[in-house]
Amino acid sequence: MKNLSNIVSDLIEAAMKHEQYRGKECINMIASEGLKSPAVCQMLDMSHDLSTRYAEGENDSGGHVKKRYYQGQKYMSEIEDYAADAIKSLFRTTWADVRLISGTHANTATFKGLALASKNNKMVVTPLSCGAHISHDYTGLAGSILGLVNINHVYDVNEFNIDPEKSAQIIRSTKPGIVTFGGSLFLFPHPIKELRAVCDEVGAYVAYDAAHVLGLIAGNQFQDPLREGADFITASTHKTFPGPQGGVIMGIPDTAAKEKAVRKIQHAVFPLTASSTHLGRLPALGIACLEMKAFGQELAAQIVKNAQTAGQYLYENGVKVVAECKGFTRSHQLALDIRSFGDGNKIAQDLEDANIILNKNLLPYDDQSDKENPAGLRVGFQDVTRHGMREGDIKHLCDLMLDIITGKRTPQQVQVAVVALKKEFSSVKYGFQNVEEALKYANA
């Protein structure tokens, strides 16, 4: 093994190479990765001391600091309260918890809290094969860590969505404590309104995982889960919502049952699943909220428009894009079935070799035991949109992808054009360029 000095030297070099490669030479189409503005990055840089501190303790029913167990919390408590208020203001909620350090952490605390509140460990979920996040599944934290019993929604592959009538029968017959919506491969709004009544009928809490679509919700371009019947939203703050890495839970606890659930969820945050809550991200989270107020509707609309444009263009040029009969998508994602050109693993690698970064993805009708050879690719448009690409630019990017998918050109031949295209779109749009600009907007 190398000595420590050499290891650290290599580590620094690798980090610098990564910044150049992924930051300046690649086009990012990973659906789960967001893009921070210069102002959000600057605020993170201004929060170094905060990022070293601890703030263990209890919160109240509004998500504000109630009790902390360390000294020196005067401004830290204010910061956490302001960050929670920023989320509540943007999403029109009365309670939010911003202590979560990831979307998976938000799911962990919410599922645990709701199971405790309902005294029921059964949870109805979208099947993992149909787009649920691994944290929802019996093979992930829901089952393997929390011990929840997973029961699947009925999924309509033709609609690429939950079947509300058949899922209602499942909910009535199994009487779960929790019913979940949302997911990781998430093209269309889920039928919360259609299933809220049956959830009430059996006394189930409704949780909506908005990790992928939180920015689209903030921009009024997807669905409004809390007004459609969800009790709680869990989310990441760094996908379509363009903030620092972290998580959030929010809701409107306007009944005794919801108030009880909030107390249980907050207990599941601390002391059950968190100690350090990575406070240094919270001021930057507030700036991201302000950006979504200022630019969110325009940004979210363009993200969806770009995804739909790509779906139509790829379809017209011979690629099977799922859900063609429904307009391909209403979110930031597309799902491509590229079996006629090769398996998803190989084509994702070929695209990576051309510096186009996306991921292979199992489709609902794939052999779920053969995870290394899926038919699908999952393609996200939030990053390229925030870099300023519009419909014409998206079609040009699709042409480069098509050259790889169809084998018209080698990855090495396409890579030169990809790097050149990246240079054309290197700045960040729909955001503040510095903290001073954010303050000017806030004080206007």
Contacts in CASP RR format, 6 or more apart in sequence:
PFRMAT RR
TARGET T0000
AUTHOR 0000-0000-0000
METHOD contacts of the structure
MODEL  1
MKNLSNIVSDLIEAAMKHEQYRGKECINMIASEGLKSPAVCQMLDMSHDL
STRYAEGENDSGGHVKKRYYQGQKYMSEIEDYAADAIKSLFRTTWADVRL
ISGTHANTATFKGLALASKNNKMVVTPLSCGAHISHDYTGLAGSILGLVN
INHVYDVNEFNIDPEKSAQIIRSTKPGIVTFGGSLFLFPHPIKELRAVCD
EVGAYVAYDAAHVLGLIAGNQFQDPLREGADFITASTHKTFPGPQGGVIM
GIPDTAAKEKAVRKIQHAVFPLTASSTHLGRLPALGIACLEMKAFGQELA
AQIVKNAQTAGQYLYENGVKVVAECKGFTRSHQLALDIRSFGDGNKIAQD
LEDANIILNKNLLPYDDQSDKENPAGLRVGFQDVTRHGMREGDIKHLCDL
MLDIITGKRTPQQVQVAVVALKKEFSSVKYGFQNVEEALKYANA
1 7 0 8 1.000
2 10 0 8 1.000
22 28 0 8 1.000
22 357 0 8 1.000
24 422 0 8 1.000
24 423 0 8 1.000
24 426 0 8 1.000
25 355 0 8 1.000
25 418 0 8 1.000
25 419 0 8 1.000
25 422 0 8 1.000
26 355 0 8 1.000
26 356 0 8 1.000
26 357 0 8 1.000
26 418 0 8 1.000
26 422 0 8 1.000
27 355 0 8 1.000
27 356 0 8 1.000
27 357 0 8 1.000
27 383 0 8 1.000
27 384 0 8 1.000
27 397 0 8 1.000
27 418 0 8 1.000
27 421 0 8 1.000
27 422 0 8 1.000
28 35 0 8 1.000
28 357 0 8 1.000
28 383 0 8 1.000
28 384 0 8 1.000
29 356 0 8 1.000
29 357 0 8 1.000
29 358 0 8 1.000
29 379 0 8 1.000
29 380 0 8 1.000
29 381 0 8 1.000
29 383 0 8 1.000
29 384 0 8 1.000
30 357 0 8 1.000
30 358 0 8 1.000
30 359 0 8 1.000
30 380 0 8 1.000
30 383 0 8 1.000
31 212 0 8 1.000
31 239 0 8 1.000
31 332 0 8 1.000
31 333 0 8 1.000
31 358 0 8 1.000
31 359 0 8 1.000
31 378 0 8 1.000
31 379 0 8 1.000
31 380 0 8 1.000
31 382 0 8 1.000
32 184 0 8 1.000
32 211 0 8 1.000
32 212 0 8 1.000
32 236 0 8 1.000
32 239 0 8 1.000
33 238 0 8 1.000
33 239 0 8 1.000
33 383 0 8 1.000
34 238 0 8 1.000
34 239 0 8 1.000
34 240 0 8 1.000
34 242 0 8 1.000
34 243 0 8 1.000
34 382 0 8 1.000
34 383 0 8 1.000
34 386 0 8 1.000
35 242 0 8 1.000
35 382 0 8 1.000
35 383 0 8 1.000
35 386 0 8 1.000
35 387 0 8 1.000
35 428 0 8 1.000
36 44 0 8 1.000
36 238 0 8 1.000
36 242 0 8 1.000
36 243 0 8 1.000
36 244 0 8 1.000
36 284 0 8 1.000
36 288 0 8 1.000
36 428 0 8 1.000
37 242 0 8 1.000
37 287 0 8 1.000
37 288 0 8 1.000
37 291 0 8 1.000
37 428 0 8 1.000
37 430 0 8 1.000
37 431 0 8 1.000
37 432 0 8 1.000
37 433 0 8 1.000
38 428 0 8 1.000
38 432 0 8 1.000
38 433 0 8 1.000
38 434 0 8 1.000
39 287 0 8 1.000
39 291 0 8 1.000
39 431 0 8 1.000
39 432 0 8 1.000
39 433 0 8 1.000
39 434 0 8 1.000
39 435 0 8 1.000
39 437 0 8 1.000
39 438 0 8 1.000
40 242 0 8 1.000
40 243 0 8 1.000
40 244 0 8 1.000
40 284 0 8 1.000
40 287 0 8 1.000
40 288 0 8 1.000
40 291 0 8 1.000
40 432 0 8 1.000
41 284 0 8 1.000
42 434 0 8 1.000
42 435 0 8 1.000
43 283 0 8 1.000
43 284 0 8 1.000
43 287 0 8 1.000
43 435 0 8 1.000
44 244 0 8 1.000
44 280 0 8 1.000
44 281 0 8 1.000
44 284 0 8 1.000
46 283 0 8 1.000
46 435 0 8 1.000
47 279 0 8 1.000
47 280 0 8 1.000
47 281 0 8 1.000
47 282 0 8 1.000
47 283 0 8 1.000
47 284 0 8 1.000
50 76 0 8 1.000
50 79 0 8 1.000
50 279 0 8 1.000
50 280 0 8 1.000
50 282 0 8 1.000
50 283 0 8 1.000
51 278 0 8 1.000
51 279 0 8 1.000
51 280 0 8 1.000
51 281 0 8 1.000
53 76 0 8 1.000
53 279 0 8 1.000
54 70 0 8 1.000
54 275 0 8 1.000
54 276 0 8 1.000
55 65 0 8 1.000
55 68 0 8 1.000
55 70 0 8 1.000
55 73 0 8 1.000
55 76 0 8 1.000
55 77 0 8 1.000
55 80 0 8 1.000
55 277 0 8 1.000
55 279 0 8 1.000
56 68 0 8 1.000
56 69 0 8 1.000
56 70 0 8 1.000
56 270 0 8 1.000
56 271 0 8 1.000
56 275 0 8 1.000
57 65 0 8 1.000
57 66 0 8 1.000
57 67 0 8 1.000
57 68 0 8 1.000
57 69 0 8 1.000
57 270 0 8 1.000
57 271 0 8 1.000
58 66 0 8 1.000
58 67 0 8 1.000
58 266 0 8 1.000
58 270 0 8 1.000
59 65 0 8 1.000
59 66 0 8 1.000
59 97 0 8 1.000
59 99 0 8 1.000
59 266 0 8 1.000
60 66 0 8 1.000
61 95 0 8 1.000
61 253 0 8 1.000
61 259 0 8 1.000
61 262 0 8 1.000
61 263 0 8 1.000
62 84 0 8 1.000
62 88 0 8 1.000
62 94 0 8 1.000
62 95 0 8 1.000
62 96 0 8 1.000
63 81 0 8 1.000
63 84 0 8 1.000
63 95 0 8 1.000
63 96 0 8 1.000
63 97 0 8 1.000
63 266 0 8 1.000
64 80 0 8 1.000
64 81 0 8 1.000
64 84 0 8 1.000
65 73 0 8 1.000
65 77 0 8 1.000
65 80 0 8 1.000
65 81 0 8 1.000
68 76 0 8 1.000
68 77 0 8 1.000
76 279 0 8 1.000
79 279 0 8 1.000
79 282 0 8 1.000
79 283 0 8 1.000
80 98 0 8 1.000
80 99 0 8 1.000
80 279 0 8 1.000
80 282 0 8 1.000
82 282 0 8 1.000
82 286 0 8 1.000
83 98 0 8 1.000
83 282 0 8 1.000
83 283 0 8 1.000
83 285 0 8 1.000
83 286 0 8 1.000
84 96 0 8 1.000
84 97 0 8 1.000
84 98 0 8 1.000
86 285 0 8 1.000
86 286 0 8 1.000
86 289 0 8 1.000
86 290 0 8 1.000
87 93 0 8 1.000
87 96 0 8 1.000
87 98 0 8 1.000
87 248 0 8 1.000
87 250 0 8 1.000
87 285 0 8 1.000
87 286 0 8 1.000
87 289 0 8 1.000
88 94 0 8 1.000
88 95 0 8 1.000
88 96 0 8 1.000
88 250 0 8 1.000
89 289 0 8 1.000
90 218 0 8 1.000
90 289 0 8 1.000
90 292 0 8 1.000
90 293 0 8 1.000
91 217 0 8 1.000
91 218 0 8 1.000
91 226 0 8 1.000
91 233 0 8 1.000
91 250 0 8 1.000
92 226 0 8 1.000
93 226 0 8 1.000
93 250 0 8 1.000
93 251 0 8 1.000
93 252 0 8 1.000
94 251 0 8 1.000
94 252 0 8 1.000
94 253 0 8 1.000
94 254 0 8 1.000
95 250 0 8 1.000
95 251 0 8 1.000
95 252 0 8 1.000
95 253 0 8 1.000
95 262 0 8 1.000
96 248 0 8 1.000
96 249 0 8 1.000
96 250 0 8 1.000
96 251 0 8 1.000
97 109 0 8 1.000
97 248 0 8 1.000
97 249 0 8 1.000
97 250 0 8 1.000
97 265 0 8 1.000
97 266 0 8 1.000
97 269 0 8 1.000
98 247 0 8 1.000
98 248 0 8 1.000
98 282 0 8 1.000
98 285 0 8 1.000
99 269 0 8 1.000
99 270 0 8 1.000
99 274 0 8 1.000
99 277 0 8 1.000
100 106 0 8 1.000
100 109 0 8 1.000
100 246 0 8 1.000
100 247 0 8 1.000
100 248 0 8 1.000
100 249 0 8 1.000
100 269 0 8 1.000
100 274 0 8 1.000
100 277 0 8 1.000
101 245 0 8 1.000
101 246 0 8 1.000
101 247 0 8 1.000
101 274 0 8 1.000
101 277 0 8 1.000
101 278 0 8 1.000
102 236 0 8 1.000
102 245 0 8 1.000
102 246 0 8 1.000
102 247 0 8 1.000
103 135 0 8 1.000
103 211 0 8 1.000
103 234 0 8 1.000
103 235 0 8 1.000
103 236 0 8 1.000
103 246 0 8 1.000
103 247 0 8 1.000
103 248 0 8 1.000
104 133 0 8 1.000
104 135 0 8 1.000
104 141 0 8 1.000
105 246 0 8 1.000
105 247 0 8 1.000
105 273 0 8 1.000
105 274 0 8 1.000
106 211 0 8 1.000
106 234 0 8 1.000
106 235 0 8 1.000
106 236 0 8 1.000
106 247 0 8 1.000
106 248 0 8 1.000
106 249 0 8 1.000
107 133 0 8 1.000
107 135 0 8 1.000
107 136 0 8 1.000
107 141 0 8 1.000
107 142 0 8 1.000
107 209 0 8 1.000
107 234 0 8 1.000
108 135 0 8 1.000
108 141 0 8 1.000
108 145 0 8 1.000
108 146 0 8 1.000
108 268 0 8 1.000
108 273 0 8 1.000
109 249 0 8 1.000
109 265 0 8 1.000
109 268 0 8 1.000
109 269 0 8 1.000
109 272 0 8 1.000
109 273 0 8 1.000
109 274 0 8 1.000
110 207 0 8 1.000
110 232 0 8 1.000
110 234 0 8 1.000
110 249 0 8 1.000
110 265 0 8 1.000
110 268 0 8 1.000
111 123 0 8 1.000
111 141 0 8 1.000
111 142 0 8 1.000
111 146 0 8 1.000
111 148 0 8 1.000
111 178 0 8 1.000
111 207 0 8 1.000
112 146 0 8 1.000
112 264 0 8 1.000
112 265 0 8 1.000
112 268 0 8 1.000
112 272 0 8 1.000
112 273 0 8 1.000
113 261 0 8 1.000
113 264 0 8 1.000
113 265 0 8 1.000
113 267 0 8 1.000
113 268 0 8 1.000
114 177 0 8 1.000
114 178 0 8 1.000
114 205 0 8 1.000
114 207 0 8 1.000
114 232 0 8 1.000
114 261 0 8 1.000
114 264 0 8 1.000
114 265 0 8 1.000
115 121 0 8 1.000
115 123 0 8 1.000
115 146 0 8 1.000
115 148 0 8 1.000
115 177 0 8 1.000
115 178 0 8 1.000
116 264 0 8 1.000
116 267 0 8 1.000
116 268 0 8 1.000
117 205 0 8 1.000
117 257 0 8 1.000
117 260 0 8 1.000
117 261 0 8 1.000
117 263 0 8 1.000
117 264 0 8 1.000
117 265 0 8 1.000
118 177 0 8 1.000
118 178 0 8 1.000
118 203 0 8 1.000
118 204 0 8 1.000
118 205 0 8 1.000
120 175 0 8 1.000
120 176 0 8 1.000
120 177 0 8 1.000
120 178 0 8 1.000
120 204 0 8 1.000
121 146 0 8 1.000
121 147 0 8 1.000
121 148 0 8 1.000
121 149 0 8 1.000
121 177 0 8 1.000
122 148 0 8 1.000
122 149 0 8 1.000
122 151 0 8 1.000
122 174 0 8 1.000
122 175 0 8 1.000
122 176 0 8 1.000
122 177 0 8 1.000
122 178 0 8 1.000
123 136 0 8 1.000
123 142 0 8 1.000
123 148 0 8 1.000
123 149 0 8 1.000
123 150 0 8 1.000
123 151 0 8 1.000
123 176 0 8 1.000
123 177 0 8 1.000
123 178 0 8 1.000
123 179 0 8 1.000
123 180 0 8 1.000
124 151 0 8 1.000
124 152 0 8 1.000
124 153 0 8 1.000
124 167 0 8 1.000
124 170 0 8 1.000
124 171 0 8 1.000
124 174 0 8 1.000
124 176 0 8 1.000
124 178 0 8 1.000
124 179 0 8 1.000
124 180 0 8 1.000
124 204 0 8 1.000
125 132 0 8 1.000
125 136 0 8 1.000
125 137 0 8 1.000
125 142 0 8 1.000
125 150 0 8 1.000
125 151 0 8 1.000
125 152 0 8 1.000
125 153 0 8 1.000
125 180 0 8 1.000
126 132 0 8 1.000
126 136 0 8 1.000
126 152 0 8 1.000
126 153 0 8 1.000
126 155 0 8 1.000
126 162 0 8 1.000
126 180 0 8 1.000
126 181 0 8 1.000
126 182 0 8 1.000
126 183 0 8 1.000
126 190 0 8 1.000
127 152 0 8 1.000
127 153 0 8 1.000
127 155 0 8 1.000
127 364 0 8 1.000
128 134 0 8 1.000
128 136 0 8 1.000
128 137 0 8 1.000
128 139 0 8 1.000
128 368 0 8 1.000
129 362 0 8 1.000
129 364 0 8 1.000
129 366 0 8 1.000
129 368 0 8 1.000
130 155 0 8 1.000
130 157 0 8 1.000
130 185 0 8 1.000
130 364 0 8 1.000
131 183 0 8 1.000
131 184 0 8 1.000
131 185 0 8 1.000
131 186 0 8 1.000
131 364 0 8 1.000
132 180 0 8 1.000
132 182 0 8 1.000
132 183 0 8 1.000
132 184 0 8 1.000
133 182 0 8 1.000
133 183 0 8 1.000
133 184 0 8 1.000
133 209 0 8 1.000
133 211 0 8 1.000
134 140 0 8 1.000
134 141 0 8 1.000
134 184 0 8 1.000
135 141 0 8 1.000
135 142 0 8 1.000
136 142 0 8 1.000
136 150 0 8 1.000
136 180 0 8 1.000
136 183 0 8 1.000
136 209 0 8 1.000
137 143 0 8 1.000
137 150 0 8 1.000
138 144 0 8 1.000
138 148 0 8 1.000
138 149 0 8 1.000
138 150 0 8 1.000
142 148 0 8 1.000
142 150 0 8 1.000
143 149 0 8 1.000
143 150 0 8 1.000
148 178 0 8 1.000
151 170 0 8 1.000
151 174 0 8 1.000
151 176 0 8 1.000
152 170 0 8 1.000
153 162 0 8 1.000
153 163 0 8 1.000
153 167 0 8 1.000
153 170 0 8 1.000
154 162 0 8 1.000
154 163 0 8 1.000
154 166 0 8 1.000
154 167 0 8 1.000
154 169 0 8 1.000
154 170 0 8 1.000
155 161 0 8 1.000
155 162 0 8 1.000
155 163 0 8 1.000
155 364 0 8 1.000
156 162 0 8 1.000
156 163 0 8 1.000
157 364 0 8 1.000
157 365 0 8 1.000
158 325 0 8 1.000
159 188 0 8 1.000
159 323 0 8 1.000
159 326 0 8 1.000
160 187 0 8 1.000
160 188 0 8 1.000
160 322 0 8 1.000
160 323 0 8 1.000
160 326 0 8 1.000
160 335 0 8 1.000
160 364 0 8 1.000
161 187 0 8 1.000
161 188 0 8 1.000
161 190 0 8 1.000
161 191 0 8 1.000
162 181 0 8 1.000
162 190 0 8 1.000
162 191 0 8 1.000
162 195 0 8 1.000
164 191 0 8 1.000
164 194 0 8 1.000
164 195 0 8 1.000
167 191 0 8 1.000
167 195 0 8 1.000
168 194 0 8 1.000
168 195 0 8 1.000
168 198 0 8 1.000
171 179 0 8 1.000
171 195 0 8 1.000
171 198 0 8 1.000
171 199 0 8 1.000
171 201 0 8 1.000
171 202 0 8 1.000
171 204 0 8 1.000
172 198 0 8 1.000
172 201 0 8 1.000
172 202 0 8 1.000
175 202 0 8 1.000
175 203 0 8 1.000
175 204 0 8 1.000
176 202 0 8 1.000
176 204 0 8 1.000
177 202 0 8 1.000
177 203 0 8 1.000
177 204 0 8 1.000
177 205 0 8 1.000
178 204 0 8 1.000
178 205 0 8 1.000
178 206 0 8 1.000
178 207 0 8 1.000
179 195 0 8 1.000
179 199 0 8 1.000
179 204 0 8 1.000
179 205 0 8 1.000
179 206 0 8 1.000
179 207 0 8 1.000
180 206 0 8 1.000
180 207 0 8 1.000
180 208 0 8 1.000
180 209 0 8 1.000
181 190 0 8 1.000
181 191 0 8 1.000
181 192 0 8 1.000
181 206 0 8 1.000
181 207 0 8 1.000
181 208 0 8 1.000
181 209 0 8 1.000
181 225 0 8 1.000
181 230 0 8 1.000
182 190 0 8 1.000
182 208 0 8 1.000
182 209 0 8 1.000
182 210 0 8 1.000
182 212 0 8 1.000
182 213 0 8 1.000
183 209 0 8 1.000
183 211 0 8 1.000
183 212 0 8 1.000
184 211 0 8 1.000
184 212 0 8 1.000
185 333 0 8 1.000
185 335 0 8 1.000
185 361 0 8 1.000
185 378 0 8 1.000
186 212 0 8 1.000
186 213 0 8 1.000
186 331 0 8 1.000
186 333 0 8 1.000
187 322 0 8 1.000
187 323 0 8 1.000
187 328 0 8 1.000
187 329 0 8 1.000
187 330 0 8 1.000
187 331 0 8 1.000
187 333 0 8 1.000
187 334 0 8 1.000
187 335 0 8 1.000
188 323 0 8 1.000
188 326 0 8 1.000
188 329 0 8 1.000
188 330 0 8 1.000
188 331 0 8 1.000
189 222 0 8 1.000
189 223 0 8 1.000
189 330 0 8 1.000
190 208 0 8 1.000
190 223 0 8 1.000
192 206 0 8 1.000
192 208 0 8 1.000
192 223 0 8 1.000
192 225 0 8 1.000
192 228 0 8 1.000
192 229 0 8 1.000
192 230 0 8 1.000
193 228 0 8 1.000
193 229 0 8 1.000
195 206 0 8 1.000
196 206 0 8 1.000
196 228 0 8 1.000
196 229 0 8 1.000
199 205 0 8 1.000
199 206 0 8 1.000
205 231 0 8 1.000
205 232 0 8 1.000
205 257 0 8 1.000
205 261 0 8 1.000
206 229 0 8 1.000
206 230 0 8 1.000
206 231 0 8 1.000
206 232 0 8 1.000
207 230 0 8 1.000
207 231 0 8 1.000
207 232 0 8 1.000
207 233 0 8 1.000
207 234 0 8 1.000
208 225 0 8 1.000
208 230 0 8 1.000
208 232 0 8 1.000
208 233 0 8 1.000
208 234 0 8 1.000
209 233 0 8 1.000
209 234 0 8 1.000
209 235 0 8 1.000
210 217 0 8 1.000
210 225 0 8 1.000
210 233 0 8 1.000
210 234 0 8 1.000
210 235 0 8 1.000
211 234 0 8 1.000
211 235 0 8 1.000
211 236 0 8 1.000
211 239 0 8 1.000
212 236 0 8 1.000
212 239 0 8 1.000
212 240 0 8 1.000
212 331 0 8 1.000
212 332 0 8 1.000
212 333 0 8 1.000
213 222 0 8 1.000
213 240 0 8 1.000
213 331 0 8 1.000
213 332 0 8 1.000
214 233 0 8 1.000
214 235 0 8 1.000
214 236 0 8 1.000
214 237 0 8 1.000
214 239 0 8 1.000
214 240 0 8 1.000
214 241 0 8 1.000
214 248 0 8 1.000
215 239 0 8 1.000
215 240 0 8 1.000
215 241 0 8 1.000
215 242 0 8 1.000
215 292 0 8 1.000
215 296 0 8 1.000
215 299 0 8 1.000
215 300 0 8 1.000
216 222 0 8 1.000
216 240 0 8 1.000
216 300 0 8 1.000
216 303 0 8 1.000
216 304 0 8 1.000
216 331 0 8 1.000
216 332 0 8 1.000
217 223 0 8 1.000
217 224 0 8 1.000
217 225 0 8 1.000
217 233 0 8 1.000
218 241 0 8 1.000
218 292 0 8 1.000
218 296 0 8 1.000
218 300 0 8 1.000
219 292 0 8 1.000
219 296 0 8 1.000
219 297 0 8 1.000
219 299 0 8 1.000
219 300 0 8 1.000
219 301 0 8 1.000
220 297 0 8 1.000
220 300 0 8 1.000
221 297 0 8 1.000
221 300 0 8 1.000
221 301 0 8 1.000
221 303 0 8 1.000
221 304 0 8 1.000
222 300 0 8 1.000
222 304 0 8 1.000
222 330 0 8 1.000
222 331 0 8 1.000
225 233 0 8 1.000
226 233 0 8 1.000
226 250 0 8 1.000
226 251 0 8 1.000
226 252 0 8 1.000
231 251 0 8 1.000
231 258 0 8 1.000
231 261 0 8 1.000
232 249 0 8 1.000
232 250 0 8 1.000
232 251 0 8 1.000
232 261 0 8 1.000
232 265 0 8 1.000
233 248 0 8 1.000
233 249 0 8 1.000
233 250 0 8 1.000
233 251 0 8 1.000
234 247 0 8 1.000
234 248 0 8 1.000
234 249 0 8 1.000
235 241 0 8 1.000
235 247 0 8 1.000
235 248 0 8 1.000
235 249 0 8 1.000
235 250 0 8 1.000
236 245 0 8 1.000
236 246 0 8 1.000
236 247 0 8 1.000
237 243 0 8 1.000
237 244 0 8 1.000
237 245 0 8 1.000
237 246 0 8 1.000
237 247 0 8 1.000
237 248 0 8 1.000
237 281 0 8 1.000
237 285 0 8 1.000
237 288 0 8 1.000
238 244 0 8 1.000
238 245 0 8 1.000
238 246 0 8 1.000
239 382 0 8 1.000
240 300 0 8 1.000
240 303 0 8 1.000
240 332 0 8 1.000
240 382 0 8 1.000
241 288 0 8 1.000
241 292 0 8 1.000
242 288 0 8 1.000
242 291 0 8 1.000
242 292 0 8 1.000
242 299 0 8 1.000
242 382 0 8 1.000
242 386 0 8 1.000
242 430 0 8 1.000
242 431 0 8 1.000
243 284 0 8 1.000
243 285 0 8 1.000
243 288 0 8 1.000
244 281 0 8 1.000
244 284 0 8 1.000
244 285 0 8 1.000
244 288 0 8 1.000
245 281 0 8 1.000
246 278 0 8 1.000
246 281 0 8 1.000
246 285 0 8 1.000
249 265 0 8 1.000
249 269 0 8 1.000
251 258 0 8 1.000
251 262 0 8 1.000
252 258 0 8 1.000
253 259 0 8 1.000
253 261 0 8 1.000
253 262 0 8 1.000
270 277 0 8 1.000
287 432 0 8 1.000
287 435 0 8 1.000
287 438 0 8 1.000
290 432 0 8 1.000
290 438 0 8 1.000
290 441 0 8 1.000
290 442 0 8 1.000
291 430 0 8 1.000
291 431 0 8 1.000
291 432 0 8 1.000
291 438 0 8 1.000
292 299 0 8 1.000
294 431 0 8 1.000
294 432 0 8 1.000
294 441 0 8 1.000
295 430 0 8 1.000
295 431 0 8 1.000
296 430 0 8 1.000
298 430 0 8 1.000
299 385 0 8 1.000
299 386 0 8 1.000
299 429 0 8 1.000
299 430 0 8 1.000
302 385 0 8 1.000
302 390 0 8 1.000
302 430 0 8 1.000
303 332 0 8 1.000
303 381 0 8 1.000
303 382 0 8 1.000
303 385 0 8 1.000
304 329 0 8 1.000
304 330 0 8 1.000
304 331 0 8 1.000
304 332 0 8 1.000
305 391 0 8 1.000
306 381 0 8 1.000
306 384 0 8 1.000
306 385 0 8 1.000
306 389 0 8 1.000
306 390 0 8 1.000
306 391 0 8 1.000
306 394 0 8 1.000
307 328 0 8 1.000
307 329 0 8 1.000
307 331 0 8 1.000
307 332 0 8 1.000
307 333 0 8 1.000
307 334 0 8 1.000
307 379 0 8 1.000
307 380 0 8 1.000
307 381 0 8 1.000
308 327 0 8 1.000
308 328 0 8 1.000
308 329 0 8 1.000
308 330 0 8 1.000
309 391 0 8 1.000
309 392 0 8 1.000
309 394 0 8 1.000
309 395 0 8 1.000
310 334 0 8 1.000
310 379 0 8 1.000
310 381 0 8 1.000
310 394 0 8 1.000
310 395 0 8 1.000
310 397 0 8 1.000
310 398 0 8 1.000
311 321 0 8 1.000
311 327 0 8 1.000
311 328 0 8 1.000
311 329 0 8 1.000
311 334 0 8 1.000
312 327 0 8 1.000
312 328 0 8 1.000
313 394 0 8 1.000
313 395 0 8 1.000
313 398 0 8 1.000
314 321 0 8 1.000
314 334 0 8 1.000
314 336 0 8 1.000
314 398 0 8 1.000
314 401 0 8 1.000
314 402 0 8 1.000
315 321 0 8 1.000
315 324 0 8 1.000
315 328 0 8 1.000
317 398 0 8 1.000
317 402 0 8 1.000
319 336 0 8 1.000
319 338 0 8 1.000
319 341 0 8 1.000
319 402 0 8 1.000
319 405 0 8 1.000
320 336 0 8 1.000
320 337 0 8 1.000
320 338 0 8 1.000
320 339 0 8 1.000
320 340 0 8 1.000
321 328 0 8 1.000
321 334 0 8 1.000
321 335 0 8 1.000
321 336 0 8 1.000
321 337 0 8 1.000
322 328 0 8 1.000
322 334 0 8 1.000
322 335 0 8 1.000
322 336 0 8 1.000
322 337 0 8 1.000
322 363 0 8 1.000
323 329 0 8 1.000
323 335 0 8 1.000
328 334 0 8 1.000
332 380 0 8 1.000
332 381 0 8 1.000
332 382 0 8 1.000
332 385 0 8 1.000
333 378 0 8 1.000
333 379 0 8 1.000
333 380 0 8 1.000
333 381 0 8 1.000
334 378 0 8 1.000
334 379 0 8 1.000
334 380 0 8 1.000
334 381 0 8 1.000
335 361 0 8 1.000
335 363 0 8 1.000
335 376 0 8 1.000
335 377 0 8 1.000
335 378 0 8 1.000
335 379 0 8 1.000
336 376 0 8 1.000
336 377 0 8 1.000
336 378 0 8 1.000
336 379 0 8 1.000
337 363 0 8 1.000
337 375 0 8 1.000
337 376 0 8 1.000
338 344 0 8 1.000
338 347 0 8 1.000
338 375 0 8 1.000
338 376 0 8 1.000
338 377 0 8 1.000
338 405 0 8 1.000
339 375 0 8 1.000
339 376 0 8 1.000
341 347 0 8 1.000
341 405 0 8 1.000
341 406 0 8 1.000
341 407 0 8 1.000
343 360 0 8 1.000
343 373 0 8 1.000
343 374 0 8 1.000
343 375 0 8 1.000
344 360 0 8 1.000
344 361 0 8 1.000
344 373 0 8 1.000
344 374 0 8 1.000
344 375 0 8 1.000
344 376 0 8 1.000
344 377 0 8 1.000
345 360 0 8 1.000
345 372 0 8 1.000
345 373 0 8 1.000
345 374 0 8 1.000
347 360 0 8 1.000
347 377 0 8 1.000
347 404 0 8 1.000
347 405 0 8 1.000
348 358 0 8 1.000
348 359 0 8 1.000
348 360 0 8 1.000
348 377 0 8 1.000
350 404 0 8 1.000
350 405 0 8 1.000
350 411 0 8 1.000
351 357 0 8 1.000
351 358 0 8 1.000
351 401 0 8 1.000
351 404 0 8 1.000
351 405 0 8 1.000
351 411 0 8 1.000
353 411 0 8 1.000
353 412 0 8 1.000
353 415 0 8 1.000
354 400 0 8 1.000
354 404 0 8 1.000
354 411 0 8 1.000
354 412 0 8 1.000
354 414 0 8 1.000
354 415 0 8 1.000
354 418 0 8 1.000
355 415 0 8 1.000
355 418 0 8 1.000
355 419 0 8 1.000
355 422 0 8 1.000
356 397 0 8 1.000
356 400 0 8 1.000
356 401 0 8 1.000
356 404 0 8 1.000
356 414 0 8 1.000
356 418 0 8 1.000
358 377 0 8 1.000
358 378 0 8 1.000
358 379 0 8 1.000
358 380 0 8 1.000
359 377 0 8 1.000
359 378 0 8 1.000
360 374 0 8 1.000
360 376 0 8 1.000
360 377 0 8 1.000
360 378 0 8 1.000
361 374 0 8 1.000
361 376 0 8 1.000
361 377 0 8 1.000
361 378 0 8 1.000
362 368 0 8 1.000
362 371 0 8 1.000
362 374 0 8 1.000
362 375 0 8 1.000
362 376 0 8 1.000
363 374 0 8 1.000
363 375 0 8 1.000
363 376 0 8 1.000
365 375 0 8 1.000
366 374 0 8 1.000
366 375 0 8 1.000
366 376 0 8 1.000
367 373 0 8 1.000
381 394 0 8 1.000
384 393 0 8 1.000
384 394 0 8 1.000
384 397 0 8 1.000
384 425 0 8 1.000
385 430 0 8 1.000
386 428 0 8 1.000
386 429 0 8 1.000
386 430 0 8 1.000
387 425 0 8 1.000
387 426 0 8 1.000
387 427 0 8 1.000
387 428 0 8 1.000
387 429 0 8 1.000
388 425 0 8 1.000
388 427 0 8 1.000
388 429 0 8 1.000
389 397 0 8 1.000
389 425 0 8 1.000
393 421 0 8 1.000
393 425 0 8 1.000
396 421 0 8 1.000
397 421 0 8 1.000
400 414 0 8 1.000
400 417 0 8 1.000
400 418 0 8 1.000
400 421 0 8 1.000
402 408 0 8 1.000
403 409 0 8 1.000
403 413 0 8 1.000
403 414 0 8 1.000
404 411 0 8 1.000
404 414 0 8 1.000
432 438 0 8 1.000
432 441 0 8 1.000
END
